[in-house]
Amino acid sequence: MMGQGYVGLPLAMRAVEVGHTVVGFDTDGARVKALSSGESYVEDVASSALAASLRAGSYRPTTLEADLEGFEV
């Protein structure tokens, strides 16, 4: 499990770029809310790229551990 901070979010976006569907887990509800609306606070991740991955359904941020069930990676 990895949060969606300065390491986790760029890693999640890279996984999306190479074709994975990603559920980004973080315990910070405010951070997940911002990410869910397409707002990146990480310099290495453009808000436009984040928003595109949300629209495509390839990235979904969450605070719920139950959303992580069934993943292989």
MMTF fields as JSON, N, C-alpha, C and O atoms, coordinates in Angstrom:
{
  "mmtfVersion": "1.0.0",
  "mmtfProducer": "UNKNOWN",
  "numBonds": 291,
  "numAtoms": 292,
  "numGroups": 73,
  "numChains": 1,
  "numModels": 1,
  "chainsPerModel": [1],
  "groupsPerChain": [73],
  "chainIdList": ["A"],
  "bondAtomList": [4, 2, 8, 6, 12, 10, 16, 14, 20, 18, 24, 22, 28, 26, 32, 30, 36, 34, 40, 38, 44, 42, 48, 46, 52, 50, 56, 54, 60, 58, 64, 62, 68, 66, 72, 70, 76, 74, 80, 78, 84, 82, 88, 86, 92, 90, 96, 94, 100, 98, 104, 102, 108, 106, 112, 110, 116, 114, 120, 118, 124, 122, 128, 126, 132, 130, 136, 134, 140, 138, 144, 142, 148, 146, 152, 150, 156, 154, 160, 158, 164, 162, 168, 166, 172, 170, 176, 174, 180, 178, 184, 182, 188, 186, 192, 190, 196, 194, 200, 198, 204, 202, 208, 206, 212, 210, 216, 214, 220, 218, 224, 222, 228, 226, 232, 230, 236, 234, 240, 238, 244, 242, 248, 246, 252, 250, 256, 254, 260, 258, 264, 262, 268, 266, 272, 270, 276, 274, 280, 278, 284, 282, 288, 286],
  "bondOrderList": [1, 1, 1, 1, 1, 1, 1, 1, 1, 1, 1, 1, 1, 1, 1, 1, 1, 1, 1, 1, 1, 1, 1, 1, 1, 1, 1, 1, 1, 1, 1, 1, 1, 1, 1, 1, 1, 1, 1, 1, 1, 1, 1, 1, 1, 1, 1, 1, 1, 1, 1, 1, 1, 1, 1, 1, 1, 1, 1, 1, 1, 1, 1, 1, 1, 1, 1, 1, 1, 1, 1, 1],
  "groupList": [{"groupName": "MET", "atomNameList": ["N", "CA", "C", "O"], "elementList": ["N", "C", "C", "O"], "formalChargeList": [0, 0, 0, 0], "bondAtomList": [1, 0, 2, 1, 3, 2], "bondOrderList": [1, 1, 2], "singleLetterCode": "M", "chemCompType": "L-PEPTIDE LINKING"}, {"groupName": "GLY", "atomNameList": ["N", "CA", "C", "O"], "elementList": ["N", "C", "C", "O"], "formalChargeList": [0, 0, 0, 0], "bondAtomList": [1, 0, 2, 1, 3, 2], "bondOrderList": [1, 1, 2], "singleLetterCode": "G", "chemCompType": "PEPTIDE LINKING"}, {"groupName": "GLN", "atomNameList": ["N", "CA", "C", "O"], "elementList": ["N", "C", "C", "O"], "formalChargeList": [0, 0, 0, 0], "bondAtomList": [1, 0, 2, 1, 3, 2], "bondOrderList": [1, 1, 2], "singleLetterCode": "Q", "chemCompType": "L-PEPTIDE LINKING"}, {"groupName": "TYR", "atomNameList": ["N", "CA", "C", "O"], "elementList": ["N", "C", "C", "O"], "formalChargeList": [0, 0, 0, 0], "bondAtomList": [1, 0, 2, 1, 3, 2], "bondOrderList": [1, 1, 2], "singleLetterCode": "Y", "chemCompType": "L-PEPTIDE LINKING"}, {"groupName": "VAL", "atomNameList": ["N", "CA", "C", "O"], "elementList": ["N", "C", "C", "O"], "formalChargeList": [0, 0, 0, 0], "bondAtomList": [1, 0, 2, 1, 3, 2], "bondOrderList": [1, 1, 2], "singleLetterCode": "V", "chemCompType": "L-PEPTIDE LINKING"}, {"groupName": "LEU", "atomNameList": ["N", "CA", "C", "O"], "elementList": ["N", "C", "C", "O"], "formalChargeList": [0, 0, 0, 0], "bondAtomList": [1, 0, 2, 1, 3, 2], "bondOrderList": [1, 1, 2], "singleLetterCode": "L", "chemCompType": "L-PEPTIDE LINKING"}, {"groupName": "PRO", "atomNameList": ["N", "CA", "C", "O"], "elementList": ["N", "C", "C", "O"], "formalChargeList": [0, 0, 0, 0], "bondAtomList": [1, 0, 2, 1, 3, 2], "bondOrderList": [1, 1, 2], "singleLetterCode": "P", "chemCompType": "L-PEPTIDE LINKING"}, {"groupName": "ALA", "atomNameList": ["N", "CA", "C", "O"], "elementList": ["N", "C", "C", "O"], "formalChargeList": [0, 0, 0, 0], "bondAtomList": [1, 0, 2, 1, 3, 2], "bondOrderList": [1, 1, 2], "singleLetterCode": "A", "chemCompType": "L-PEPTIDE LINKING"}, {"groupName": "ARG", "atomNameList": ["N", "CA", "C", "O"], "elementList": ["N", "C", "C", "O"], "formalChargeList": [0, 0, 0, 0], "bondAtomList": [1, 0, 2, 1, 3, 2], "bondOrderList": [1, 1, 2], "singleLetterCode": "R", "chemCompType": "L-PEPTIDE LINKING"}, {"groupName": "GLU", "atomNameList": ["N", "CA", "C", "O"], "elementList": ["N", "C", "C", "O"], "formalChargeList": [0, 0, 0, 0], "bondAtomList": [1, 0, 2, 1, 3, 2], "bondOrderList": [1, 1, 2], "singleLetterCode": "E", "chemCompType": "L-PEPTIDE LINKING"}, {"groupName": "HIS", "atomNameList": ["N", "CA", "C", "O"], "elementList": ["N", "C", "C", "O"], "formalChargeList": [0, 0, 0, 0], "bondAtomList": [1, 0, 2, 1, 3, 2], "bondOrderList": [1, 1, 2], "singleLetterCode": "H", "chemCompType": "L-PEPTIDE LINKING"}, {"groupName": "THR", "atomNameList": ["N", "CA", "C", "O"], "elementList": ["N", "C", "C", "O"], "formalChargeList": [0, 0, 0, 0], "bondAtomList": [1, 0, 2, 1, 3, 2], "bondOrderList": [1, 1, 2], "singleLetterCode": "T", "chemCompType": "L-PEPTIDE LINKING"}, {"groupName": "PHE", "atomNameList": ["N", "CA", "C", "O"], "elementList": ["N", "C", "C", "O"], "formalChargeList": [0, 0, 0, 0], "bondAtomList": [1, 0, 2, 1, 3, 2], "bondOrderList": [1, 1, 2], "singleLetterCode": "F", "chemCompType": "L-PEPTIDE LINKING"}, {"groupName": "ASP", "atomNameList": ["N", "CA", "C", "O"], "elementList": ["N", "C", "C", "O"], "formalChargeList": [0, 0, 0, 0], "bondAtomList": [1, 0, 2, 1, 3, 2], "bondOrderList": [1, 1, 2], "singleLetterCode": "D", "chemCompType": "L-PEPTIDE LINKING"}, {"groupName": "LYS", "atomNameList": ["N", "CA", "C", "O"], "elementList": ["N", "C", "C", "O"], "formalChargeList": [0, 0, 0, 0], "bondAtomList": [1, 0, 2, 1, 3, 2], "bondOrderList": [1, 1, 2], "singleLetterCode": "K", "chemCompType": "L-PEPTIDE LINKING"}, {"groupName": "SER", "atomNameList": ["N", "CA", "C", "O"], "elementList": ["N", "C", "C", "O"], "formalChargeList": [0, 0, 0, 0], "bondAtomList": [1, 0, 2, 1, 3, 2], "bondOrderList": [1, 1, 2], "singleLetterCode": "S", "chemCompType": "L-PEPTIDE LINKING"}],
  "groupTypeList": [0, 0, 1, 2, 1, 3, 4, 1, 5, 6, 5, 7, 0, 8, 7, 4, 9, 4, 1, 10, 11, 4, 4, 1, 12, 13, 11, 13, 1, 7, 8, 4, 14, 7, 5, 15, 15, 1, 9, 15, 3, 4, 9, 13, 4, 7, 15, 15, 7, 5, 7, 7, 15, 5, 8, 7, 1, 15, 3, 8, 6, 11, 11, 5, 9, 7, 13, 5, 9, 1, 12, 9, 4],
  "groupIdList": [1, 2, 3, 4, 5, 6, 7, 8, 9, 10, 11, 12, 13, 14, 15, 16, 17, 18, 19, 20, 21, 22, 23, 24, 25, 26, 27, 28, 29, 30, 31, 32, 33, 34, 35, 36, 37, 38, 39, 40, 41, 42, 43, 44, 45, 46, 47, 48, 49, 50, 51, 52, 53, 54, 55, 56, 57, 58, 59, 60, 61, 62, 63, 64, 65, 66, 67, 68, 69, 70, 71, 72, 73],
  "secStructList": [7, 7, 7, 1, 1, 6, 6, 2, 2, 2, 2, 2, 2, 2, 2, 2, 2, 6, 6, 7, 7, 3, 3, 3, 3, 7, 1, 7, 2, 2, 2, 2, 2, 2, 2, 2, 6, 6, 7, 7, 7, 1, 6, 6, 1, 7, 2, 2, 2, 2, 2, 2, 2, 2, 2, 2, 6, 1, 3, 3, 3, 3, 1, 7, 4, 4, 4, 4, 6, 6, 7, 7, 7],
  "xCoordList": [0.85, 0.0, 0.9, 1.87, 0.582, 1.387, 0.458, -0.501, 0.743, -0.054, 0.113, 0.926, -0.656, -0.648, 0.061, -0.444, 1.239, 2.047, 3.071, 2.823, 4.219, 5.244, 5.914, 6.556, 5.781, 6.291, 5.134, 5.211, 4.078, 2.978, 2.197, 1.839, 1.925, 1.141, 1.89, 1.304, 3.161, 3.875, 3.986, 3.909, 4.166, 4.226, 2.879, 2.836, 1.803, 0.468, 0.239, -0.298, 0.637, 0.439, 1.296, 0.887, 2.474, 3.317, 2.663, 2.683, 2.085, 1.38, 0.208, -0.054, -0.495, -1.59, -1.037, -1.618, 0.08, 0.684, 1.018, 0.915, 1.415, 1.805, 0.645, 0.842, -0.58, -1.751, -2.446, -3.39, -2.003, -2.655, -3.829, -3.852, -4.785, -5.857, -5.407, -5.034, -5.437, -4.854, -5.9, -6.687, -5.889, -6.645, -5.596, -4.778, -5.631, -4.663, -5.189, -6.175, -4.541, -4.982, -4.231, -3.012, -4.962, -4.352, -5.303, -6.521, -4.758, -5.587, -6.067, -6.943, -5.515, -5.861, -7.075, -6.952, -8.239, -9.47, -9.443, -9.979, -8.828, -8.751, -7.905, -8.226, -6.829, -5.972, -6.743, -6.68, -7.46, -8.229, -9.328, -9.603, -9.95, -10.985, -10.393, -10.987, -9.228, -8.565, -8.194, -8.431, -7.611, -7.238, -8.465, -8.418, -9.558, -10.796, -11.365, -12.082, -11.042, -11.518, -10.479, -10.663, -9.393, -8.387, -7.346, -6.659, -7.212, -6.234, -4.989, -5.024, -3.903, -2.623, -1.884, -1.858, -1.292, -0.489, 0.978, 1.824, 1.272, 2.626, 3.19, 2.585, 4.327, 4.941, 5.167, 5.064, 5.472, 5.775, 4.543, 4.67, 3.356, 2.12, 1.234, 0.761, 1.012, 0.161, -1.296, -1.744, -2.029, -3.462, -4.189, -5.152, -3.748, -4.395, -4.228, -5.157, -3.066, -2.823, -3.652, -4.214, -3.722, -4.525, -5.995, -6.66, -6.498, -7.897, -8.194, -9.262, -7.265, -7.456, -7.54, -8.35, -6.719, -6.752, -8.043, -8.551, -8.567, -9.857, -10.99, -11.839, -10.989, -12.029, -11.999, -13.044, -10.814, -10.652, -10.999, -11.159, -11.111, -11.399, -10.191, -10.329, -9.003, -7.786, -7.153, -6.194, -7.676, -7.18, -8.359, -9.232, -8.362, -9.419, -8.814, -8.385, -8.77, -8.246, -9.3, -10.498, -8.839, -9.769, -9.111, -7.887, -9.948, -9.485, -9.916, -9.618, -10.602, -11.172, -10.269, -10.043, -9.762, -8.903, -9.629, -9.002, -10.936, -11.714, -11.631, -11.791, -11.383, -11.255, -9.99, -9.835, -9.096, -7.827, -7.879, -6.911, -8.988, -9.089, -9.038, -9.582, -8.378, -8.361, -7.257, -7.235, -6.349, -5.272, -4.063, -3.775, -3.366, -2.172, -0.903, 0.084, -0.908, 0.292, 0.045, 0.927],
  "yCoordList": [-1.171, 0.0, 1.24, 1.306, 2.197, 3.407, 4.606, 4.584, 5.641, 6.86, 7.557, 7.148, 8.6, 9.327, 10.668, 11.704, 10.626, 11.819, 12.003, 11.662, 12.544, 12.908, 11.71, 11.865, 10.537, 9.309, 8.516, 8.089, 8.323, 7.462, 7.963, 7.174, 9.256, 9.782, 9.69, 9.228, 10.107, 9.919, 8.445, 8.109, 7.575, 6.146, 5.651, 4.869, 6.101, 5.729, 6.217, 5.477, 7.449, 7.994, 7.258, 7.091, 6.824, 6.042, 4.697, 4.229, 4.08, 2.809, 2.996, 2.131, 4.115, 4.422, 4.571, 4.049, 5.28, 5.51, 4.212, 4.143, 3.185, 1.922, 0.931, -0.232, 1.394, 0.587, -0.057, -0.825, 0.236, -0.341, 0.514, 1.725, -0.118, 0.586, 0.689, -0.315, 1.886, 2.146, 2.666, 3.557, 2.094, 2.635, 3.246, 2.535, 4.559, 5.272, 5.424, 6.126, 4.776, 4.801, 5.854, 5.982, 6.6, 7.534, 7.69, 7.616, 7.902, 8.068, 9.499, 9.758, 10.424, 11.843, 12.14, 12.227, 12.292, 12.523, 13.777, 13.782, 14.845, 16.092, 15.897, 16.426, 15.134, 14.853, 14.042, 14.343, 13.032, 12.186, 12.998, 12.802, 13.897, 14.752, 15.632, 15.772, 16.223, 17.061, 16.232, 16.648, 15.059, 14.195, 13.782, 13.731, 13.488, 13.071, 14.156, 13.867, 15.407, 16.514, 16.927, 17.922, 16.163, 16.426, 17.448, 17.985, 17.73, 18.71, 18.007, 17.337, 18.163, 17.612, 18.652, 19.833, 18.211, 19.096, 18.694, 19.23, 17.742, 17.241, 17.839, 17.72, 18.471, 19.163, 18.255, 18.704, 16.99, 16.055, 15.505, 14.781, 15.842, 15.336, 16.52, 17.246, 16.71, 17.805, 17.501, 16.363, 18.513, 18.335, 17.851, 17.093, 18.272, 17.834, 16.333, 15.667, 15.794, 14.351, 13.583, 12.531, 14.116, 13.496, 13.475, 12.446, 14.601, 14.699, 13.739, 13.128, 13.61, 12.696, 11.249, 10.477, 10.878, 9.5, 9.228, 8.107, 10.244, 10.11, 9.922, 9.044, 10.751, 10.658, 9.304, 8.747, 8.788, 7.507, 6.322, 5.2, 6.571, 5.491, 4.646, 3.555, 5.147, 4.374, 4.714, 4.062, 5.716, 6.084, 6.477, 7.244, 5.931, 6.261, 6.366, 5.357, 7.562, 7.714, 7.331, 7.503, 6.807, 6.374, 6.406, 6.373, 6.472, 6.338, 4.986, 4.678, 4.196, 2.936, 1.74, 1.417, 1.095, -0.067, -1.176, -1.931, -1.283, -2.323, -2.186, -3.174, -0.973, -0.753, -1.383, -1.447, -1.844, -2.418, -3.93, -4.532, -4.54, -6.001, -6.485, -5.849, -7.616, -8.256, -7.812, -8.251, -6.968, -6.506, -7.428, -7.98, -7.584, -8.415, -7.616, -8.171, -6.347, -5.515, -4.455, -3.641],
  "zCoordList": [0.0, 0.0, 0.0, 0.755, -0.828, -0.924, -1.04, -1.81, -0.283, -0.359, -1.7, -2.529, -1.901, -3.165, -3.025, -3.456, -2.416, -2.212, -3.318, -4.474, -2.951, -3.92, -4.579, -5.618, -4.009, -4.618, -5.227, -6.379, -4.466, -4.887, -6.086, -6.961, -6.143, -7.259, -8.585, -9.564, -8.669, -9.944, -10.337, -11.519, -9.356, -9.648, -10.186, -11.136, -9.587, -10.058, -11.482, -12.308, -11.783, -13.127, -14.161, -15.31, -13.749, -14.67, -14.969, -16.107, -13.941, -14.144, -15.103, -15.938, -14.987, -15.915, -17.329, -18.28, -17.473, -18.791, -19.514, -20.739, -18.772, -19.418, -19.497, -19.851, -19.165, -19.42, -18.234, -18.418, -17.036, -15.854, -15.394, -15.611, -14.77, -14.078, -12.633, -12.026, -12.075, -10.759, -9.783, -10.102, -8.598, -7.473, -6.545, -5.963, -6.418, -5.599, -4.177, -3.951, -3.226, -1.832, -1.035, -1.149, -0.234, 0.705, 1.892, 1.726, 3.075, 4.27, 4.442, 5.267, 3.685, 3.791, 2.904, 1.682, 3.526, 2.788, 1.94, 0.831, 2.441, 1.675, 0.411, -0.652, 0.547, -0.608, -1.646, -2.838, -1.208, -2.128, -2.801, -3.985, -2.07, -2.656, -3.759, -4.828, -3.5, -4.508, -5.732, -6.866, -5.499, -6.618, -7.418, -8.647, -6.73, -7.405, -8.304, -9.262, -7.992, -8.826, -9.872, -10.573, -9.977, -11.002, -10.619, -11.488, -9.338, -8.863, -8.347, -7.314, -9.064, -8.621, -7.79, -8.137, -6.704, -5.855, -5.947, -5.231, -6.838, -7.022, -8.303, -9.369, -8.2, -9.332, -10.536, -11.678, -10.291, -11.379, -12.092, -13.079, -11.6, -12.203, -12.577, -11.703, -13.86, -14.325, -14.02, -14.162, -13.602, -13.334, -14.571, -14.462, -15.745, -16.983, -17.186, -17.642, -16.859, -16.983, -15.959, -16.264, -14.753, -13.71, -14.12, -14.002, -14.598, -15.02, -16.172, -16.213, -17.094, -18.227, -17.755, -18.269, -16.788, -16.29, -15.518, -15.532, -14.851, -14.164, -15.181, -15.024, -16.214, -17.26, -17.961, -18.298, -18.174, -18.864, -17.966, -18.445, -16.679, -15.746, -15.397, -14.844, -15.72, -15.449, -14.099, -13.684, -13.419, -12.089, -11.212, -11.618, -9.998, -9.044, -7.653, -7.093, -7.086, -5.728, -4.693, -4.919, -3.553, -2.515, -1.139, -1.015, -0.118, 1.259, 1.833, 2.987, 1.045, 1.532, 1.213, 0.047, 2.251, 2.051, 1.297, 0.553, 1.48, 0.798, -0.725, -1.442, -1.226, -2.67, -3.247, -4.466, -2.395, -2.837, -3.018, -3.482, -2.659, -2.749, -4.188, -5.091, -4.389, -5.684, -6.622, -7.772, -6.19, -7.058, -6.958, -5.896, -8.067, -8.096, -7.836, -7.352, -8.143, -8.01, -6.971, -6.698]
}
